[in-house]
Amino acid sequence: MKRIKHVLFALTASSIALTVHAHEFTITLGGISSTLNSEQNFVTSGQSADEGAHSAGTHTSLGGEVAAAYIWNVNSGFDIGFEFYYDFVNDLKVEGSEKMINTINLMYGGRVLPGFKITSNTKIYIDLGYNLMDATLDISSANNTHFSSTEMDFTNEGSFQYGAGVETLIYKNLGLRLAYTVQQHGELKFDNDSTSSPEYYEARPTVYNFFFGLSYHFPF
C-alpha cells in the first residue's frame, strides 16, 4: 500500500510539472482601432529643416488583426510568448497644412510577450516588438513646381513598438484579450532630386493601437 501511494504521488507530481511547464500555440483574431499622428514638414530651397513649414494631424481608423504565437509557461505565475501579427487598416491617413497626405497601408511584425498571472485565469503582459509598415506620401494636391512625381511609396519601414495588455480565459481554451501599443517610426522623406531648387516633404508617423479580440489556446 505504501508503495502504491508513492507511485500515485510521483504520477501526480509529474502531471503538475507538465501542466506548469506546458507549451501552447495560440491563434488570435480581433479588431483594432489605430490612430495615426503624423508630424509633417515641407522644406524649400535655402531653408533648414527647422525653418520649413511644420504641421501635424491625427486620424483614427478601424481594422483587424490576425496573430499566431508560441507560449512557454515557465511556471505557475509567469509565461513568455513569441508572436507574429498582421494588421489590416482601413484608410488610415493624415493630410497636413501643406497638402501632403501620409497614408499607412498595412502593419505587421513580431513581438515578445512576457506575461504575469494575477489569477488562475487572467494575466497581464508586456508587449515589446518590432513593427514593419507600408506607407505612401501623396503630394498631388500640394502647391509645388519642382517635383517630377506626386507620390512615393515606402515598404518595410521599421520601428520598435511597446505596450501592454490583459488576457482572461472565458471558456476552456478561449481567451478574451485587450491591448494597447505604440509604434514610433522615423522620418519618411520625399525629395525632388533637384540640385538647383531642392525641396522635400517629410513625415514622422506615430501609430497608437487599441486591440480587442479572442485567442484560442492549443496546449501541447
C-alpha positions as YAML, in Angstrom:
chain: A
units: angstrom
residues:
- id: 1
  name: MET
  ca: [0.00, 0.00, 0.00]
- id: 2
  name: LYS
  ca: [2.81, 2.40, 0.90]
- id: 3
  name: ARG
  ca: [4.50, 1.69, -2.44]
- id: 4
  name: ILE
  ca: [1.25, 2.39, -4.32]
- id: 5
  name: LYS
  ca: [0.95, 5.72, -2.50]
- id: 6
  name: HIS
  ca: [4.50, 6.63, -3.56]
- id: 7
  name: VAL
  ca: [3.70, 5.77, -7.19]
- id: 8
  name: LEU
  ca: [0.49, 7.81, -7.11]
- id: 9
  name: PHE
  ca: [2.34, 10.74, -5.57]
- id: 10
  name: ALA
  ca: [5.04, 10.57, -8.27]
- id: 11
  name: LEU
  ca: [2.45, 10.45, -11.04]
- id: 12
  name: THR
  ca: [0.59, 13.41, -9.53]
- id: 13
  name: ALA
  ca: [3.78, 15.46, -9.21]
- id: 14
  name: SER
  ca: [4.72, 14.64, -12.80]
- id: 15
  name: SER
  ca: [1.27, 15.69, -14.01]
- id: 16
  name: ILE
  ca: [1.54, 19.00, -12.15]
- id: 17
  name: ALA
  ca: [5.00, 19.62, -13.58]
- id: 18
  name: LEU
  ca: [3.75, 19.01, -17.10]
- id: 19
  name: THR
  ca: [0.87, 21.41, -16.51]
- id: 20
  name: VAL
  ca: [3.08, 24.14, -15.08]
- id: 21
  name: HIS
  ca: [5.68, 23.85, -17.82]
- id: 22
  name: ALA
  ca: [3.23, 23.30, -20.68]
- id: 23
  name: HIS
  ca: [3.72, 24.83, -24.09]
- id: 24
  name: GLU
  ca: [0.95, 26.44, -26.10]
- id: 25
  name: PHE
  ca: [0.24, 27.60, -29.59]
- id: 26
  name: THR
  ca: [-2.33, 30.40, -29.91]
- id: 27
  name: ILE
  ca: [-4.31, 31.93, -32.75]
- id: 28
  name: THR
  ca: [-5.71, 35.43, -32.15]
- id: 29
  name: LEU
  ca: [-8.32, 37.30, -34.18]
- id: 30
  name: GLY
  ca: [-9.81, 40.67, -33.41]
- id: 31
  name: GLY
  ca: [-10.49, 44.28, -34.22]
- id: 32
  name: ILE
  ca: [-8.04, 47.14, -33.98]
- id: 33
  name: SER
  ca: [-8.52, 50.88, -33.63]
- id: 34
  name: SER
  ca: [-5.43, 52.68, -34.99]
- id: 35
  name: THR
  ca: [-4.73, 56.38, -34.53]
- id: 36
  name: LEU
  ca: [-2.09, 57.90, -36.79]
- id: 37
  name: ASN
  ca: [-0.33, 61.04, -35.61]
- id: 38
  name: SER
  ca: [1.80, 62.43, -38.44]
- id: 39
  name: GLU
  ca: [4.21, 65.31, -37.90]
- id: 40
  name: GLN
  ca: [4.86, 66.81, -41.34]
- id: 41
  name: ASN
  ca: [7.41, 69.22, -42.72]
- id: 42
  name: PHE
  ca: [7.95, 70.97, -46.07]
- id: 43
  name: VAL
  ca: [11.40, 72.47, -46.72]
- id: 44
  name: THR
  ca: [12.13, 74.64, -49.76]
- id: 45
  name: SER
  ca: [15.42, 75.65, -51.34]
- id: 46
  name: GLY
  ca: [17.72, 77.52, -48.94]
- id: 47
  name: GLN
  ca: [15.82, 76.52, -45.78]
- id: 48
  name: SER
  ca: [16.95, 74.30, -42.96]
- id: 49
  name: ALA
  ca: [14.64, 71.60, -41.62]
- id: 50
  name: ASP
  ca: [13.78, 73.83, -38.64]
- id: 51
  name: GLU
  ca: [12.79, 76.69, -40.96]
- id: 52
  name: GLY
  ca: [10.39, 74.62, -43.04]
- id: 53
  name: ALA
  ca: [6.61, 74.63, -42.78]
- id: 54
  name: HIS
  ca: [5.52, 72.34, -39.96]
- id: 55
  name: SER
  ca: [2.15, 70.74, -39.37]
- id: 56
  name: ALA
  ca: [0.66, 67.75, -37.63]
- id: 57
  name: GLY
  ca: [-2.59, 65.87, -37.78]
- id: 58
  name: THR
  ca: [-4.30, 62.78, -36.40]
- id: 59
  name: HIS
  ca: [-6.76, 60.31, -37.82]
- id: 60
  name: THR
  ca: [-8.34, 57.15, -36.38]
- id: 61
  name: SER
  ca: [-9.34, 54.14, -38.44]
- id: 62
  name: LEU
  ca: [-10.74, 50.68, -37.70]
- id: 63
  name: GLY
  ca: [-9.25, 47.45, -38.94]
- id: 64
  name: GLY
  ca: [-8.46, 43.88, -37.98]
- id: 65
  name: GLU
  ca: [-5.58, 41.79, -36.70]
- id: 66
  name: VAL
  ca: [-4.59, 38.14, -37.03]
- id: 67
  name: ALA
  ca: [-1.74, 36.74, -34.93]
- id: 68
  name: ALA
  ca: [-0.07, 33.45, -34.09]
- id: 69
  name: ALA
  ca: [2.11, 32.81, -31.04]
- id: 70
  name: TYR
  ca: [4.15, 30.20, -29.22]
- id: 71
  name: ILE
  ca: [3.84, 30.48, -25.43]
- id: 72
  name: TRP
  ca: [6.05, 28.84, -22.85]
- id: 73
  name: ASN
  ca: [4.53, 28.59, -19.37]
- id: 74
  name: VAL
  ca: [7.73, 28.96, -17.33]
- id: 75
  name: ASN
  ca: [5.95, 28.40, -14.02]
- id: 76
  name: SER
  ca: [2.51, 28.84, -12.46]
- id: 77
  name: GLY
  ca: [2.84, 32.63, -12.35]
- id: 78
  name: PHE
  ca: [4.89, 33.56, -15.42]
- id: 79
  name: ASP
  ca: [4.90, 32.80, -19.13]
- id: 80
  name: ILE
  ca: [6.55, 34.25, -22.20]
- id: 81
  name: GLY
  ca: [5.17, 34.39, -25.72]
- id: 82
  name: PHE
  ca: [6.68, 34.96, -29.16]
- id: 83
  name: GLU
  ca: [4.06, 36.29, -31.56]
- id: 84
  name: PHE
  ca: [3.84, 37.26, -35.22]
- id: 85
  name: TYR
  ca: [0.96, 39.51, -36.31]
- id: 86
  name: TYR
  ca: [-0.57, 41.19, -39.35]
- id: 87
  name: ASP
  ca: [-2.81, 44.27, -39.10]
- id: 88
  name: PHE
  ca: [-5.34, 45.31, -41.72]
- id: 89
  name: VAL
  ca: [-6.03, 49.06, -41.53]
- id: 90
  name: ASN
  ca: [-8.64, 50.96, -43.50]
- id: 91
  name: ASP
  ca: [-7.99, 54.47, -44.83]
- id: 92
  name: LEU
  ca: [-5.52, 55.43, -42.11]
- id: 93
  name: LYS
  ca: [-4.22, 58.77, -43.41]
- id: 94
  name: VAL
  ca: [-3.44, 62.34, -42.37]
- id: 95
  name: GLU
  ca: [-3.34, 65.48, -44.50]
- id: 96
  name: GLY
  ca: [-1.11, 68.30, -43.27]
- id: 97
  name: SER
  ca: [-1.39, 72.01, -43.92]
- id: 98
  name: GLU
  ca: [0.99, 71.72, -46.90]
- id: 99
  name: LYS
  ca: [-1.49, 69.34, -48.58]
- id: 100
  name: MET
  ca: [0.69, 66.26, -48.23]
- id: 101
  name: ILE
  ca: [-1.26, 63.09, -47.41]
- id: 102
  name: ASN
  ca: [0.50, 60.45, -45.28]
- id: 103
  name: THR
  ca: [-1.25, 57.05, -45.61]
- id: 104
  name: ILE
  ca: [-0.46, 53.86, -43.70]
- id: 105
  name: ASN
  ca: [-1.41, 50.85, -45.84]
- id: 106
  name: LEU
  ca: [-0.59, 47.89, -43.58]
- id: 107
  name: MET
  ca: [1.40, 46.94, -40.49]
- id: 108
  name: TYR
  ca: [2.99, 43.64, -39.46]
- id: 109
  name: GLY
  ca: [5.78, 42.35, -37.27]
- id: 110
  name: GLY
  ca: [6.84, 40.29, -34.28]
- id: 111
  name: ARG
  ca: [6.75, 40.81, -30.53]
- id: 112
  name: VAL
  ca: [7.78, 39.25, -27.24]
- id: 113
  name: LEU
  ca: [5.03, 38.97, -24.61]
- id: 114
  name: PRO
  ca: [6.16, 38.35, -21.01]
- id: 115
  name: GLY
  ca: [3.02, 37.52, -19.03]
- id: 116
  name: PHE
  ca: [2.29, 37.64, -15.30]
- id: 117
  name: LYS
  ca: [-0.72, 35.77, -13.90]
- id: 118
  name: ILE
  ca: [-2.83, 37.74, -11.45]
- id: 119
  name: THR
  ca: [-5.48, 34.99, -11.06]
- id: 120
  name: SER
  ca: [-5.70, 31.40, -12.28]
- id: 121
  name: ASN
  ca: [-7.47, 32.58, -15.48]
- id: 122
  name: THR
  ca: [-6.15, 36.13, -16.00]
- id: 123
  name: LYS
  ca: [-2.75, 37.55, -16.84]
- id: 124
  name: ILE
  ca: [-1.28, 40.91, -17.69]
- id: 125
  name: TYR
  ca: [1.55, 41.11, -20.20]
- id: 126
  name: ILE
  ca: [4.11, 43.48, -21.65]
- id: 127
  name: ASP
  ca: [4.33, 43.95, -25.43]
- id: 128
  name: LEU
  ca: [7.83, 44.57, -26.84]
- id: 129
  name: GLY
  ca: [8.38, 44.16, -30.56]
- id: 130
  name: TYR
  ca: [9.45, 45.35, -33.96]
- id: 131
  name: ASN
  ca: [6.91, 46.63, -36.46]
- id: 132
  name: LEU
  ca: [7.09, 46.99, -40.23]
- id: 133
  name: MET
  ca: [4.71, 49.15, -42.25]
- id: 134
  name: ASP
  ca: [3.95, 50.10, -45.83]
- id: 135
  name: ALA
  ca: [3.17, 53.79, -46.30]
- id: 136
  name: THR
  ca: [2.57, 56.38, -49.01]
- id: 137
  name: LEU
  ca: [3.28, 60.12, -49.25]
- id: 138
  name: ASP
  ca: [0.97, 61.84, -51.73]
- id: 139
  name: ILE
  ca: [1.59, 65.47, -52.78]
- id: 140
  name: SER
  ca: [-0.78, 65.60, -55.77]
- id: 141
  name: SER
  ca: [-2.80, 68.38, -54.09]
- id: 142
  name: ALA
  ca: [0.22, 70.34, -52.86]
- id: 143
  name: ASN
  ca: [1.43, 73.61, -54.34]
- id: 144
  name: ASN
  ca: [4.81, 72.61, -55.71]
- id: 145
  name: THR
  ca: [6.52, 73.08, -59.04]
- id: 146
  name: HIS
  ca: [9.80, 71.18, -58.70]
- id: 147
  name: PHE
  ca: [8.65, 67.57, -58.26]
- id: 148
  name: SER
  ca: [8.61, 65.16, -61.19]
- id: 149
  name: SER
  ca: [6.23, 62.77, -59.39]
- id: 150
  name: THR
  ca: [3.41, 63.27, -56.92]
- id: 151
  name: GLU
  ca: [3.53, 60.03, -54.92]
- id: 152
  name: MET
  ca: [6.18, 57.96, -53.17]
- id: 153
  name: ASP
  ca: [5.72, 54.51, -51.64]
- id: 154
  name: PHE
  ca: [7.65, 53.20, -48.64]
- id: 155
  name: THR
  ca: [7.81, 49.48, -47.89]
- id: 156
  name: ASN
  ca: [9.01, 47.61, -44.82]
- id: 157
  name: GLU
  ca: [9.64, 50.78, -42.82]
- id: 158
  name: GLY
  ca: [10.65, 49.55, -39.39]
- id: 159
  name: SER
  ca: [10.14, 50.77, -35.85]
- id: 160
  name: PHE
  ca: [10.15, 49.42, -32.32]
- id: 161
  name: GLN
  ca: [6.85, 49.10, -30.53]
- id: 162
  name: TYR
  ca: [5.87, 48.88, -26.89]
- id: 163
  name: GLY
  ca: [2.70, 48.45, -24.91]
- id: 164
  name: ALA
  ca: [0.77, 46.22, -22.52]
- id: 165
  name: GLY
  ca: [-2.32, 44.06, -22.42]
- id: 166
  name: VAL
  ca: [-4.52, 41.74, -20.42]
- id: 167
  name: GLU
  ca: [-6.00, 38.35, -21.26]
- id: 168
  name: THR
  ca: [-8.56, 36.28, -19.39]
- id: 169
  name: LEU
  ca: [-9.93, 32.82, -20.18]
- id: 170
  name: ILE
  ca: [-13.68, 33.00, -20.68]
- id: 171
  name: TYR
  ca: [-14.40, 29.39, -21.71]
- id: 172
  name: LYS
  ca: [-12.00, 26.45, -21.56]
- id: 173
  name: ASN
  ca: [-9.18, 27.36, -24.01]
- id: 174
  name: LEU
  ca: [-10.80, 30.56, -25.30]
- id: 175
  name: GLY
  ca: [-9.42, 33.86, -24.03]
- id: 176
  name: LEU
  ca: [-10.55, 37.49, -24.25]
- id: 177
  name: ARG
  ca: [-7.68, 39.86, -24.97]
- id: 178
  name: LEU
  ca: [-7.22, 43.65, -24.72]
- id: 179
  name: ALA
  ca: [-4.02, 45.51, -25.60]
- id: 180
  name: TYR
  ca: [-2.60, 48.97, -26.25]
- id: 181
  name: THR
  ca: [0.59, 49.54, -28.25]
- id: 182
  name: VAL
  ca: [2.60, 52.47, -29.62]
- id: 183
  name: GLN
  ca: [4.76, 52.43, -32.78]
- id: 184
  name: GLN
  ca: [7.10, 55.38, -33.37]
- id: 185
  name: HIS
  ca: [8.53, 55.47, -36.88]
- id: 186
  name: GLY
  ca: [11.42, 57.51, -38.23]
- id: 187
  name: GLU
  ca: [11.14, 60.09, -41.00]
- id: 188
  name: LEU
  ca: [9.66, 59.32, -44.40]
- id: 189
  name: LYS
  ca: [11.35, 61.70, -46.83]
- id: 190
  name: PHE
  ca: [10.13, 62.67, -50.33]
- id: 191
  name: ASP
  ca: [12.54, 64.97, -52.17]
- id: 192
  name: ASN
  ca: [12.61, 66.30, -55.73]
- id: 193
  name: ASP
  ca: [16.18, 65.22, -56.54]
- id: 194
  name: SER
  ca: [16.92, 68.74, -57.79]
- id: 195
  name: THR
  ca: [20.32, 70.39, -57.36]
- id: 196
  name: SER
  ca: [19.15, 73.87, -58.41]
- id: 197
  name: SER
  ca: [15.90, 74.06, -56.37]
- id: 198
  name: PRO
  ca: [15.99, 71.28, -53.75]
- id: 199
  name: GLU
  ca: [12.75, 70.75, -51.85]
- id: 200
  name: TYR
  ca: [11.44, 67.92, -49.79]
- id: 201
  name: TYR
  ca: [8.47, 66.75, -47.78]
- id: 202
  name: GLU
  ca: [8.85, 64.57, -44.74]
- id: 203
  name: ALA
  ca: [6.55, 62.85, -42.30]
- id: 204
  name: ARG
  ca: [7.21, 61.29, -38.90]
- id: 205
  name: PRO
  ca: [4.32, 58.91, -38.19]
- id: 206
  name: THR
  ca: [3.42, 57.51, -34.78]
- id: 207
  name: VAL
  ca: [0.65, 54.92, -34.55]
- id: 208
  name: TYR
  ca: [-1.38, 54.20, -31.40]
- id: 209
  name: ASN
  ca: [-3.25, 50.87, -31.48]
- id: 210
  name: PHE
  ca: [-6.06, 49.56, -29.27]
- id: 211
  name: PHE
  ca: [-6.81, 45.86, -29.81]
- id: 212
  name: PHE
  ca: [-9.85, 43.82, -28.76]
- id: 213
  name: GLY
  ca: [-10.11, 40.16, -29.71]
- id: 214
  name: LEU
  ca: [-10.22, 36.46, -28.93]
- id: 215
  name: SER
  ca: [-7.36, 33.98, -28.56]
- id: 216
  name: TYR
  ca: [-7.68, 30.23, -28.81]
- id: 217
  name: HIS
  ca: [-5.02, 28.16, -26.98]
- id: 218
  name: PHE
  ca: [-3.73, 24.82, -28.22]
- id: 219
  name: PRO
  ca: [-1.69, 23.28, -25.35]
- id: 220
  name: PHE
  ca: [0.90, 20.63, -26.14]
...
